[in-house]
Amino acid sequence: MSKVFYVTTAIDYANATPHIGHVYEKILADFLARWHRLDGYQTYFLTGTDEHGEKIARAAAKAGKSPKEFVDELSEGAFRALYDRLGISYDDFIRTTQERHKRYVQQVLQKVYDAGDIYYAEYEGLYSVGSERFVTEKELVDGIFPGDSEPPVLRREANYFFRMEKYRPWLLEHLQNNPDFIQPTGYRNEVLEMLKEPIGDLSISRPKERVPWGIPIPWDENHVTYVWFDALLNYVSALVAEGRYEPFWKHAWHVIGKDILKPHAVFWPTMLKAAGLPLYEKLVVHGHILALDGRKMGKSLGNAIDPAEMLEKYGIDALHYALLRDTTLAADSPFGEPVIVSRLNSDLANDLGNLLSRVRTMLLKYCGGVLPQPSPGDSPIAREGVSLAARVRPLVRELRFNLALEEVLQYVRNLNKYVNDHKPWELARDEAKRKTLEDVLYTVVEGLRIASVLLEAAIPNKAKELRRALGLGDYGVADTEVWGLSPAGTRIPEEAPILFPKLEAAPQDAGRKAQNAKDKSAARPELSVQPQAASGDPKLANGPISIEDFARIELRVAEVVACEKHPQADKLLILRLNVGDHTRQVVSGIAQWYKPEDLIGRKLILVANLKPAKLRGVESQGMILAGEDEAGNVVVVTPEKDLPPGARVR
């Protein structure tokens, strides 16, 4: 059976220029597409722009342009141009103003109408102009629909409606029987909650006299298609128009942001069911990119990231890698220049780039720049290399991209240790150890070949550049499961650029270098709970405190949604915690006692009002409680019974 993979992103609404959230989503999908191509899948990657609707008509009028002129400039000059600069490897870029899409939308509308699932009625309700749909009171937060800048308006009009409620029981059953249909699981649970109550029918048209910018309803020229019914069909219309519906559609993975979960998880499946089309395979939902202080980004707040500027400063590969390595789909992720610089300097320059430089220098010095004969494939480092894909592959399919990349980087670190342990510079002094020297150098080259292939989806340009620096070409994931494919006798280039030049700290960190230096020698950042003395009374290290002092400490239940090793400190872990109404990052010195994967899903106790501090260059926004026994073993404190994230501890 051939392997087939189809990945799509949400098509971007062409009413303003792209931001870091748009870029993040495209990089996620690009990683999936590149990985599956490398892993032997017949792969198709679709992205594009959503170009109809009331908001676009308003924005165009404000800019003094026709809607077509307005969307042409944004779609081609802003979105597509940026994604091309970012190296997004899409196979098709669809625009909903293209005739191929319009024709398909009208065909589906007519089919659903003929089946009796569309009817005409008058409706009055709260209408979100920002989201271009009717909303309910339950969906509002402080009177505003999330993501909008103004309250919804009361609107009464006659439209065509899709019988969406008819398909609610079917969709609920499908979700219950297919737990992987929506991932991560938290978003699936949100949709299950939505479906426990009636969802109503969906207004799928707008009067043409009010919203002329849209696809006409095929049986009524006085109405245009509601933008969501129009836009969602792009995932199929692009395939149908290009003759690619078979075999790709049934293998579709949609990558979207959490703010458009309902249209994709409720509107879209029911539309497909009514049209007699199979469902997509998986809905992949990601959180938002936040500023480093945990706040939402925005130009008015002065904390927005310009993706074009980041691309210019750090390049395609560093930006791709940092966004994949330092985010998690299940929660919102703080991000900024210091994150890019830290990852570039630690993982990419210190670990990967430095290893390449070292082995090139030794090959040129000791082997005349020629790759020696393959080393035995039964050494521990060789066995680790050929088994690496088997560990990385499931992590990618499970959407744990940061852990997949860490697996490969850990292997690179092990290769660095292998060089240090075997000391080729000493072996070179003894001609009797010539074969051992050549085996060591070949092993490092072969290890770098394997690592570069498994990193290529994240650093597409630099992975190829690394192999060129060793005289190697292109390989697939299957080639990493075989030892000895770096051809003996290959002459490496005499010159090669530095793979990842190290950078100075980002501007936001520059003023805190002195504090960071202190952090390097800091004690474990978890709170140590001292054991009781044998005599019975507890030993109080700092004397008693008043009830008022204790009342100032805010303790909260926090659930670990992501955890990883600190890039610059072996004893530290970086935890991302769900604290109910937000997520935050905490650095804790518990790496000796806990693996990152052991903590994910656990509920801990967080000191929530502790002043943030930098620990080896990474900000910690609080402290977790842990106890320490007489032997120095540390155990994190957890609630005895299940409490929701954010619950107050007192």
N, C-alpha and C positions, 0 to 999 in steps of 0.2 A: 504494500500500500504506500503510495507516494505521500510525502509530507508537504502539507499546504498550510500557508499562514497568510491571513489578511488583517492588516491593522489600519485603523482610521483614528484621526483626531476629531474633536469637535471642530466644525468649520467656524472660523473667526468672524464675528459680526463686524462688518466694514463700516463702522460709524466713527472710529477714532484709531489712532496709531497703535501698533502692538506694544505690549508691556512685558515684563519678565514672566508673568503667569502664562502668556501665550507661548513664550519661548520654552518654558519649563515643560509644558505639555508636548510640544513638538520634539524636544530632546528625549522625553520618555518614549514616545512612539518610535522615534528614529533608532533608539537603542534596541527596542524590540525587533524592528525590521532588520537592522544590520545583524543582530545576533542570529535570527532565524535564517537569514541568507547564508551566513557562515556555517550554520548547523545543517545545511543541506535542504532547507525548506524552499519550495516554490513560493515566493513571497511577493505580496503586493501591498503598497503603502499609499494611502490616500489622505490628502489634506486639502484645504481650500478656504473659501470665504463665503459667508452668508450675506446676501446683498439686497434683500427685500425688507419691507416693513416700515412701520410708522416712524421709528426712530431715525432711520436712514433718510427718509423723506424730509424730516425736520432738520437734520444735520446738514443736508445738501442745501436746503433753502437758506439756512443760516450762513452757509459759506458762499452763497450767491451762485450756485452751480446746479445743473440738472442732476437728478439722482444717478443717471448713468455716468456722467463725467466724474461725479464724486466717488462712486465705488470703483471706477476704473483706476483712478489715481491711488486709492488706498489699497486695493487688492494687488495690483501689479507693482506699484511704486513703493509701498510700505511693507505689506505682509510678505508677498512672494520674494521681493528683493532681499528682505532681512533673512528669510529662511534659506535662501540660496547662499548668502554670505555665511550663515551658520553651518552650512554643509548638511542640511536636512535632506535625507536621501529619498524623498517622496517619488513615487512612480507616476502619480497623477495629481494635478492641482485643479480641483473643480470650483467653478463659480456658479452660484445659483441663478445668475442672469444668463447663463449659456442655454442655447436652444435644446441641447441634448437633455438637460435637466428639466426644463419647462415641459417638454413633451412627456417625459416620464411621470412627472407630478400629475399632469392632467389625466394620463391613462389610469393611474392608481385611484385618483378621485372618482373618475367615472365608474370604475369597477366597484368601489365601496358603495357608491351611490346606488348603482344598479342592484346591489345585494340588499338594499334596504337599511344600511347602517348609517346613512346621513339623512337628516331631516331639517326642515326650516322652522325656526321658532324665535320668539322675542324673549330677551333676557335682560335682567337688570342686576348689576352687581358691582363690586369694587374692581377697578381695572388698573393694573400696574403698567404705566407707559414704559417704564424702564425695561420690564421683562416682557412686555407686549402680550399679556394674558390676564384673564380674570383670576383673582385670588380670593381666598377666604380670610375671615377675621383671625382664624387660628394660625395662619401663616405669617401674620404680621408681628413684628417686634417693635414695641413702642410706637405702634401706629404706622410703621413703614415696612414694606416687603424687603427682606434682606438683599442687599446689593443695590437697592434704589436710593436715590438722593432726596426723593419727595414722596409724600403719602399717595396711595392710590386714589383715583377719582371715581365717583359714582357714575356709572355709564349704563344707559338703557338703549338697546338697539336690537334689530332683528338680524340674525345670522343663521348660517347653516351649522348644524351640530353633528358631531360624530358620536355614536352610541358607545362611548368608552366604558361606562358603568356595566354594560352587558358582559364585558370581558374580564371584569375584576375577579370573579371566582376562579376563572381559568388561570389568570396570571398569578394569583395567590398560590394556587396549587403548584404551578410550575416552579415558583421560587422555593417552595417548601421541599419539592422533590429534586431540585438542582441547586444545592448549596453553594456551588462555585460559579453560578451564573452572574452574580455581582460580587466583585472583590475590591478592596478588603471587606471582611465580614461585617464590620460596623455599618457600612453603607447599605448592605443587604438588609440588616435589621431595621434601618430607617424606613426602607421601602415596605417591609412587612408590616410595620406599624401603620403606614399610610393606607395599606390595603385592608386593614381590619374594619375600616369604616367606608361608607359609600364615597366614591371619588367623583361621581357625577359624570355628565357628558361634556365633551370638549367642543367649544366654539371654534370652528375651523374656517371661517370666512370673515371678511370685513367689507362694509359697503364701499364700493369703488369711489363714490363721491367723497368719502372721508379719507380713505387710504388708496390712492390710485396706483401706488408703486408696489405691484405684486403680480403674481401669476393669476390670470382670470380663471374663475370657476368655469369648467367646460360647458355646463348646462345653463349658466346664468352670468352673462357678461357684466351685470351690475355689481358683482361681488368678486373680490380677489381672495386668494388663498391665505389663510393665517400663516404667519411666518414660520411657526414651529412645524406645522404639517408639511410645509414646503421644504424647510431646511433638512429635517431628519431623513427625508427620502434620498438625499445626496449619496448616502452610503451604498445604496443599491443602484441609483440612476447612473453613477459613474461606471460601474461594472457592466450594466446592461448596454450602455452606449458604446463601450469599447469591446463588447463581445467577451467579457470576462466573468459573467455571472457564475458560470461553471468553470472551474471548480471552487472559486474563491468564497462566495457568499456564506456558505454554511460554516466557514472557519473564521468568521469575522470577530475581531477583538476591537471594541470601541474604547478609546482612551479619552476621558472627559474630566472636567473639574467638578467638585462636589456641589457647586452652586447650580448646576444644571442636571442634577440627579433625577428629579421628578420627570422632566420631559423625556429623558433617555430610558428611564427604568419603568415608566408607567405609560406615557403617551406612545412611545415608539413600539414596544412589544404589542400593545393592543392594536395599533395601526397595522402592523405586519400580519397579525392574526386575522384581522378583518379583510385584508387584501389577499389572503391565502398564501402568504409567503412564509418560509421558515424563519425562525428566530436566529439572531446572531448567537455566537458561541459564548462570548463573555463581555461584560461591561467592567472596565477597569477605571476606578474612580480615584482621583488624587486630591489631596488637600491643597491649601493655598500657600504661596510663598509670602512670608512675613518679613518685616524689617528685623534686624538683629535684636532689637529691644522687645520683640514679640508683638509689636503693634502691626496693624494692617498698613500696607504701603499706600501712599497717595501723594500726589504732587503738592497738595495743600499742606501736608504734614512735613514736606521736605525730606522724606525718607525713601522716595521711589528710586528704583534702579533702572537706569537706561541700558537696555540690553545691547544696543549698538555700541555704546561706550565701553561696556564690559568686554565685548567681542574685540574691539580695537585694542584694548589694553592687555588682554590676557590670551586671546586667540581662541579658536574653535575648541581645541581639545581640553584645555584647562577649564573652560566654562562648562562644556558637556560633562566632564568628569566630576567637577565639584557639585553640580546640580544633582547628578545621579548618586553621588557618594554621601552627600550630607542632607538628604531629604528622605522622608518616608511617606508612602502613599496614605497611610492610615490617619495622619494628623497634619496640621499646618506646620511648616518648617521655616524657622528663622534662617535668613540668608543675606549675604553681603560680601563686599570685597575682602574682608579679613578671612572669610571662609575659603574663597578662591585661592588667596595667597598661601594660606596654611596648607591646603591640599596640594597645591602646586609645589611648594617647597619640600613638604614631607614625603608624600607618596610618590609624586612624579619626578622631582629633582633628586632628592636624597636617596630614595630607594631604587627607582627604576632607572633614571638617567645616570646616576652615579655608577650603577652596576654595569651598564652598557659601556660607559667611558673606561672603567677599569679593565673589562675583558678585551676591549679593542686595543688598549695600550699594551696589554700583555701578549696578545696575539701578534701585534706588529713587532714587539721586542723579542719574543722568544720563538715565534713560529714563522717569521718572515711575512706575516699578514695572511697566512694560508690556514684554512680550517683543517685540523688534524683528522685522523680516522675516528669514527664514532666510538664513544666510550661504552662500556657495558651498560645494559639497560636494567640490571638487577640491583643497582645501588639504591639506598633509601631515597635519595634526592631524585633519582630517575623514576622510581616507582611512584613517588609523590606527584611528579610532573604528569605522567601519563594517566593518573587517576583523577587529576584536577578537574577535567571537564565533567566527569561524573558527579562531582560535588557542586559545580557551578551551574550545570544545566537545570536541575530542579529548582534552584534558587531563582533563576531568571523566570522560569515558568510560573513560579509562585509569587512573582513580582517583588521579591526581596533583593532589589538591585544593589543596594548598599552592601549587603552581606555577600553577594556574588562577587563584587569587586574586591571586598576585603579578603575573600578566599585567595584570589589571585595575587593580591599585594602581599599577603602573608607568605606565599610561595616565593615571591621575589625577595622578601626579607630573608627567607631560609637560604636562598641562593647566595645572598650577600654573606651570610654566616658560613656557608659552605666554603666560599673563597677565603674568608678569614681563618677558618679552621685548617684548611689544607695548604695555605701559604705558598702559592705558586712561585713567588719571588725567591723562596728558599729552595724549592724543588729545582729551579732553574740553575742553581749553582752546582748541582751534582748530575753529571751526564748519565749515571746509572739510574736516575729517577726520571729520565726523559719521558718514558711512556706514561708514568703517573702524572707528570706535568701536562701532557697532551690530553689525557683523560679528563683532568680537572677543567681545563679550558674548554674542551668540547662540551662537557657537561653543562657549563654555564651558558654557552652559546645555545645549546639545545633547550635549556630551561627558559632562556629569554625568548626563543622562538615560540615555545608553548605559551608563555605568559602574554606575549604580544598579540597572539591570535585571540586569546580569551579576553583581552582588554580592548580589542579593536572596535567593538561596538560602542565603547565609551570614548576612546581616543582614536578615531578613525585615521587621521592623518599621521599622528606620531607613531602609531603602531607600525604602519608601513615604513615610516622613516627609520624606525629602530631596526627593522629587518634589512632595509637597504644598507644601513651602516655595517651590517654583518654579511653583506653579499647575498642575502636571502630574498626570496620572492613572496608570493601570496600562498596562503594555506587556509583550510577550513577547520572547523572544530574537530572533525573526525581525525585530521592529521595530528592533532595534539595528543591523541590516544595511542600514538605509535612513537617509539623512541628511535632516534637516529636518522631523521629525515633532513637534517642540515647537511648538505652534500660535502663530503670530504674533498679537499683540494680546492674549494672555493677561495678565491682571493678577495679579501675585504678591501673596501676603498681606503686609500691612505689618509684621506681627510673626510671628516663627517662633522656636521654642525652639532653643537651641544643640544641634546634632545629637549631638555627643559631648563633653561637658565634660571637660577634662583633669583627671587625678588626680595626687595626690602619689604618690611611690614606695610600693610595698607595704611593710608592716612589716618583712619579711625583708631588704629592701634599705636601709631608712632609715639604719642605722648605718654603711653603706659608701659614702655619697655622696662623702666625701673621697677614698676610693680610686678611685672611678669617675672623678672629675675628673682624677686622675693618668693613668688609663687612656686618656683622650681624646687625650693627647699622646704616648702610648706608641709605640714603633717597631713595625715589623711583627712579629707574634708567631711567625712561622715561624723555624726555626733556619737561619741563613745559613751555607752551606758555601763558604768562600773558595776562589777559583781558585789554582792554583799560580803562583808567580813564574817569570818567564822563565829565571832563572838555574838553576832546578832544585829548590832547597829550598823547601818550603812556608813561607809567612809565618804565624807563629803569633801571632794577635792577643792572646792572653792567657797565653802561655807554656805550657810542657808541664805535663801532669797525670800523676798516678801511675796505675798499673793498677788500684789500689784505688778511686780516684776514678771511673775509667771504669766499673768493675764496678757502681757504684751506679746507673748510668743503665740503665733498663729500656726497651729498644726492642722494639716489637711491630709485626707486620703488621696493618693495619687497612683494612677495606673501606668505602668511602663508600656509605652507603645512602640518604642525603638530603643536600641542600646548598641553601642559600639565602643571599641577600644579608642582611647585617646591617641591621636597620631604622634604625640611627642612624649608620652609618659606611659611606661608599661604598667604602672600600678593604678592608673586611673581609667575609669569608664565614663562615657558620656551617655546619659540617659535622657530620653525625651518622655515627658510625663503628661498624661491627661489629668488635668485638675478640675474637670467638670466643665467650666465655661471657657477654658483656654488650655493651651499646651505650653510647657516651658522646659528649659534645658537645665540639667543639673549634672555637675561633675562630681564623681565620688571615687574614693580610693579603695575600691573593693574588688579590683581585678584579680587579686591573688585568690579570692574565695569564690568568685562567680564568673562564669562565662556569659558574654552578652545575651546569647540565646536563652540562657536559663532564667533571665529576668523578665523577658517580654511576656506581658500579660499579668505579671504579679502586681498586687496592690501594696504600696509602701506608705510610710508616714513621712510627710514632707514638712519641714520648717519653711513655711510659705512666705513669711515677711522678713527673711534675712536679706540684708543688703547684698546685691549681686557682686561677685568678685571674679577676677580672672585667675584660672588655674592652668598654668603652662600654656597661656595664650588663648584658652577657651573660657568663655563666660559661663559661670555657674549661677543660676537664678534660684538659689535656695539650697537646702541641705536635707538629705534623707537620714532618718534615725537608724542606728545599728547598735547592736550590743557586742561586747568583747569579753571572752572568757579569760581565765587565768593563763591559758596557753597562748593568748594573742589571736585566737580565731574569731573572726567577725561574722555576725549573722544579722541580716537586715530585719528590722521590726515590721511585722505585718499585722493587719487587723485580725482578731480572732474569728469574727464573722464577716460575711460579705457586706461591704459598704460601698456606695456609689462614689466614683471619683469626685473630689471636691468636698466630700463630707467633712464637717468640722470635728476635730479630735479634741476632747477636753476632759 
